[in-house]
Amino acid sequence: MINRQIILVKRPEGMPGEDCFKLIETSIPSPTKGELLIKTLYLSVDPYMRFRMGKGTSYISAFPLNEAITGGAVGEIIETKSIKFKKGEIVTGDLLPWQDYSVLNNKEVRKVDTKIAPPSTALGVMGMPGLTAYFGMINIGKAKAGETLVVSGAAGAVGMIAGQIGKIKGCHVVGIAGSHEKTEYLIKALGFDGAVNYKRKSFKQLLKAACPKGVDIYFDNVGGEISDAVLKLINYKARIVVCGQISLYNLSKIPPGPRREMELLSKRALMEGFIVMDYRDRFQKGLLELSEWVMKNKLKYAENIVEGLENAPKAFLGLFSGENLGKQIVKI
Amino acid sequence: MINRQIILVKRPEGMPGEDCFKLIETSIPSPTKGELLIKTLYLSVDPYMRFRMGKGTSYISAFPLNEAITGGAVGEIIETKSIKFKKGEIVTGDLLPWQDYSVLNNKEVRKVDTKIAPPSTALGVMGMPGLTAYFGMINIGKAKAGETLVVSGAAGAVGMIAGQIGKIKGCHVVGIAGSHEKTEYLIKALGFDGAVNYKRKSFKQLLKAACPKGVDIYFDNVGGEISDAVLKLINYKARIVVCGQISLYNLSKIPPGPRREMELLSKRALMEGFIVMDYRDRFQKGLLELSEWVMKNKLKYAENIVEGLENAPKAFLGLFSGENLGKQIVKI
C-alpha cells in the first residue's frame, strides 16, 4: 500500500511557494497496541501554518524540515488496536500528518459526531475555526444586541462564523472581504447587514457608510491598512478582537503603521490578541453551542474543497491570495 | 478685593507656550443661595489639559477662549450660603477656575478629609491621579504577586502611585523616568525594584536587564518609542494599561510606529485605554483603599510645589519637559 506524504523541504522567506513542499512516497507501519490505522479523508489548511513553516513563534513550534506537514485532518479508522475506537468511525485531530494513511495513538484523535453535520465540518464550523470565532466573539468581543460588529477576512472560515455569531447576538454586522462575489455571499447567503470589498478605491467611504453608528466590535483576521480604516470608526468602549493578521504574515519586515494607543485611549477601547488553544478547557461548551446553532440553521457554513493530496500546498498558498470562500479543505 | 485669573488666549499648535495664557484682574461676585465663596489654595496641572487647550476630544470639551482655565483645585470656604458647608472647611473640585477666589455652587465641590493627609493631596494621591493609578492597576492591570510591572512616566503623579500599588500587590516593579534623580528616588524612596532612565543610550538593554522575567503589566503614561521598547519584552497574557501618551500630546502629526497587533496576537496580550472618569461610581471605594494605604505608610507621595498663580502656566508646561517629580501643584 503506497502512502503519499507531503513534506516541508524549504523554509520560506516572505511569500511561500510550492517549492517549499515535496510529495514523496513512503510506507505505513502496522498499528500496535493502543494505535489506529487511519485513512485520511480531509486536510485543513490554515493561515497559522505559515508560522510553522518559518521559525515558529513563542506558542507554536516550527515544522521540522523533511518531515510531513501536520495540521487538522479528518479520517476514517480502517484498523484499530484500541478498545476506544471501532473500525469505520470518523475521527479528527489537530496535528495529523499530510499523508494518505496514518498510524496514530488513540489519544491523538477524537470522534466526530456525523449526526450534527458532515465529517468535513470538524475542520470548519465544528472545529478550530468555529471555536476560534466563538471564543473571540463571546469572551473578547462580548457582542450585545444593537451594537455594530465589523469582521475583516469575513468570507474566510473564521470570519463568516464570527459575523453570524454577531447576527445571532443581535448586532449590525458588516463584513470586509476581497471580491464582489464574497461580499454578495455575505449579505445574501449569510444575512450580513453590509459587506465591503477592500479592493475598491472608495473602501474607506463605503465602510463608513456601512457603519452609520460607528464600530463597537472589530473582529480582525487581517490587520494592516484594513484595520487602520476600521480603527478610525471605533466607538467608546470598543473591543478589538485580534484573531489574525493574515495581511502581514508573509512580509519579511512589517512596515510601521498608525500608533493605536491614542485611539484606544480616547475611546477607552480594548484590543486583545488570542488563540483558540487558550480556551481548550471550554471547547466542549463551545462545540455544544455551535452545534445547536448549526442544527437550528442559525449558523451556515461554506467549504471550498480542493481534491487531491498533491494539491494541498496550492490550497494552502491560496489562503494568502484570498481564493477561498469559507473553509478551505483538501479532500484526499 | 482683586481677583487674579488666568485665561486661555490662544490655542497652541504643537508644544504650547506661555503666550497661550494671560493673567488678568477681575472682580468676584458675592455668593447667593446654595453658593460658596472659596479662596483657592492649590491648583492642579495635568497632562490631559493639553487636549482642552486644543480642540478637545470626544470625551472632553475644549477650554473656551478668553475664559479662565479650569481644573482640579483645593480651596478654603471663606463665606457660605449653603447649609452643607461651613466656613473654614477645605474643599476640592475637578473643574475649578484658575483664580484667587471663586464663587461656586455647593455641588461643584466636595469636602477634603484633612485627617488622612494634607489638603494638597486631594489633587494627587487622594484625588484624580491616585484614582487613575488605582483603577488602571486594579481593573485593567490586575496585578498578581510575582508578576513584573513596568511603569512609564514613573516619577509622575500617576506613575509613582501605580508602581507602589504594584509593590503592594507583590509585583517586581520597574519604573521608567527621565533623570538619574528620578530613578534614584523611585528605588530609594519608593522601593521600586528597578528604574531606568529612558534618556540613556543603553535604555533598551537596561530595561531588559531590569525585567529578567519579561513584562506582565505595562502601565503606560508616555507612549511612543518608550512603549516600543517595553512591548518587545511582554509575556504571555500581558496587560498594557494605556493611561496616557504624554510623549505624543504636543505633536501636530504623530509619526507611525510598530504595529502592535502581531505582538498582542503572539502573546495573547491585552491593551486597553481608560480614563478615570469611567470609574466615577467606584471613586469612594478607591479613595477608601488609597487612604488606608497612605495611613499605613504603604503608599508614599511626592509633590512638586510651585508658588503663585502667575506661575501656573509655567508649571503646566513643565509637565511636558518632565520637570516634576511627583504631583505638580501650584500653591496660590
Contacts between the chains, C-beta under 8 A, distances in Angstrom:
chain1	res1	chain2	res2	distance
A	57	B	266	5.0
A	58	B	236	7.2
A	58	B	266	5.9
A	58	B	267	6.9
A	59	B	236	7.5
A	59	B	266	6.7
A	59	B	268	7.7
A	220	B	261	7.0
A	223	B	259	6.9
A	223	B	261	5.1
A	223	B	262	7.4
A	224	B	259	7.5
A	227	B	261	7.0
A	236	B	58	7.2
A	236	B	59	7.5
A	242	B	261	4.9
A	242	B	264	5.2
A	242	B	265	5.0
A	243	B	265	7.8
A	244	B	265	7.3
A	245	B	259	8.0
A	245	B	261	5.4
A	245	B	262	5.6
A	245	B	265	6.1
A	248	B	259	7.1
A	248	B	261	7.9
A	248	B	262	6.2
A	254	B	258	7.5
A	254	B	259	5.8
A	254	B	262	6.5
A	256	B	256	3.9
A	256	B	257	5.6
A	256	B	258	6.1
A	256	B	259	7.0
A	257	B	256	5.6
A	257	B	257	7.5
A	257	B	258	7.9
A	257	B	259	4.5
A	258	B	254	7.5
A	258	B	256	6.0
A	258	B	257	7.9
A	259	B	223	6.9
A	259	B	224	7.5
A	259	B	245	8.0
A	259	B	248	7.2
A	259	B	254	5.8
A	259	B	256	6.9
A	259	B	257	4.5
A	260	B	260	5.4
A	260	B	261	8.0
A	260	B	271	7.2
A	261	B	220	7.0
A	261	B	223	5.1
A	261	B	227	7.0
A	261	B	242	4.9
A	261	B	245	5.4
A	261	B	248	8.0
A	261	B	260	8.0
A	261	B	271	7.3
A	261	B	273	6.9
A	262	B	223	7.4
A	262	B	245	5.5
A	262	B	248	6.2
A	262	B	254	6.5
A	263	B	273	7.8
A	264	B	242	5.2
A	264	B	271	6.2
A	264	B	272	6.8
A	264	B	273	3.7
A	265	B	242	5.0
A	265	B	243	7.8
A	265	B	244	7.3
A	265	B	245	6.1
A	265	B	273	3.7
A	265	B	274	7.8
A	265	B	275	7.6
A	266	B	57	5.0
A	266	B	58	5.9
A	266	B	59	6.7
A	266	B	273	7.1
A	267	B	58	7.0
A	267	B	273	6.6
A	268	B	59	7.7
A	268	B	272	7.7
A	268	B	273	5.1
A	268	B	274	5.2
A	268	B	275	6.2
A	268	B	278	5.8
A	269	B	272	7.3
A	269	B	273	5.7
A	270	B	270	6.6
A	270	B	271	7.3
A	270	B	272	4.3
A	270	B	273	7.7
A	271	B	260	7.2
A	271	B	261	7.3
A	271	B	264	6.2
A	271	B	270	7.3
A	271	B	271	4.7
A	271	B	272	7.4
A	272	B	264	6.7
A	272	B	268	7.7
A	272	B	269	7.3
A	272	B	270	4.3
A	272	B	271	7.4
A	273	B	261	6.9
A	273	B	263	7.9
A	273	B	264	3.6
A	273	B	265	3.7
A	273	B	266	7.1
A	273	B	267	6.7
A	273	B	268	5.1
A	273	B	269	5.8
A	273	B	270	7.7
A	274	B	265	7.8
A	274	B	268	5.2
A	275	B	265	7.6
A	275	B	268	6.1
A	278	B	268	5.8
